[in-house]
Amino acid sequence: MQRAMRASMTPIFATLAIGAALALGGCGDSTGDRAMSGGAIGAGVGAAAGAVTGTSVLGGAVLGGAAGAATGAATDEDQIDLGDPAWK
């Protein structure tokens, strides 16, 4: 029963993680800022999704971080502008 529930929830959490990475991947003014913040946010969301679904937390963090960094690097500050990053 638990295994079936995990299997049905995995796509939901994967979709949420990708959506969060896409939505928050644009923090910062430069391409490097957006890639770094997107990677950090994506890693956090991916790790949380991995923990909740019972899959690999490390794997979720790696995949989420990669997706977030790629999204942040691919966006322009005119497309998504959430203000200055915390490290500036």
C-alpha positions in Angstrom: 0.0 0.0 0.0 2.7 2.5 0.9 4.7 1.7 -2.2 1.7 2.3 -4.4 1.1 5.6 -2.6 4.7 6.7 -3.1 4.5 5.8 -6.8 1.4 7.9 -7.3 2.8 10.9 -5.5 6.2 10.9 -7.2 5.0 12.7 -10.4 3.1 15.3 -8.3 6.2 16.2 -6.3 8.4 16.1 -9.4 6.0 18.6 -11.1 6.0 20.8 -8.0 9.8 20.8 -7.8 10.2 21.7 -11.5 7.5 24.4 -11.2 9.2 25.9 -8.2 12.6 25.8 -9.9 11.1 27.5 -13.0 9.3 30.1 -11.0 12.2 31.0 -8.7 15.1 30.4 -11.0 15.1 34.1 -12.0 16.3 35.7 -8.8 19.2 38.1 -9.5 20.4 40.6 -12.0 23.0 38.6 -13.9 23.0 35.2 -15.5 25.3 33.9 -12.8 23.1 35.2 -10.1 20.1 33.6 -11.6 21.9 30.3 -12.1 23.2 30.3 -8.6 19.9 31.2 -6.9 17.9 28.8 -9.2 20.4 26.0 -8.4 20.1 26.6 -4.6 16.3 26.8 -4.7 16.0 23.8 -7.0 18.3 21.7 -4.8 16.2 22.5 -1.8 13.0 21.7 -3.5 14.4 18.5 -5.0 15.8 17.3 -1.7 12.4 17.9 0.0 10.6 16.1 -2.8 13.0 13.2 -2.5 12.4 13.0 1.3 8.7 13.2 1.0 8.4 10.6 -1.7 10.8 8.2 -0.1 13.3 8.3 -2.9 16.8 9.5 -2.8 17.2 12.9 -1.1 20.6 13.4 -2.7 19.3 12.4 -6.1 16.4 14.8 -5.8 18.8 17.6 -4.7 21.1 17.0 -7.7 18.3 16.9 -10.2 16.5 19.9 -8.7 19.7 21.9 -8.5 20.6 21.1 -12.1 17.1 22.1 -13.3 17.1 25.3 -11.2 20.5 26.3 -12.4 19.7 25.7 -16.0 16.4 27.6 -15.7 18.1 30.5 -14.0 20.9 30.6 -16.6 18.4 30.4 -19.5 16.2 33.3 -18.3 16.7 37.0 -18.8 16.2 39.6 -16.1 13.3 41.0 -18.2 11.5 37.7 -18.2 11.6 37.0 -14.4 12.7 39.7 -12.0 12.3 38.9 -8.3 14.7 41.6 -7.1 18.3 41.5 -5.9 19.6 38.2 -4.5 20.3 37.9 -0.8 24.1 37.9 -1.2 24.2 41.4 -2.7 
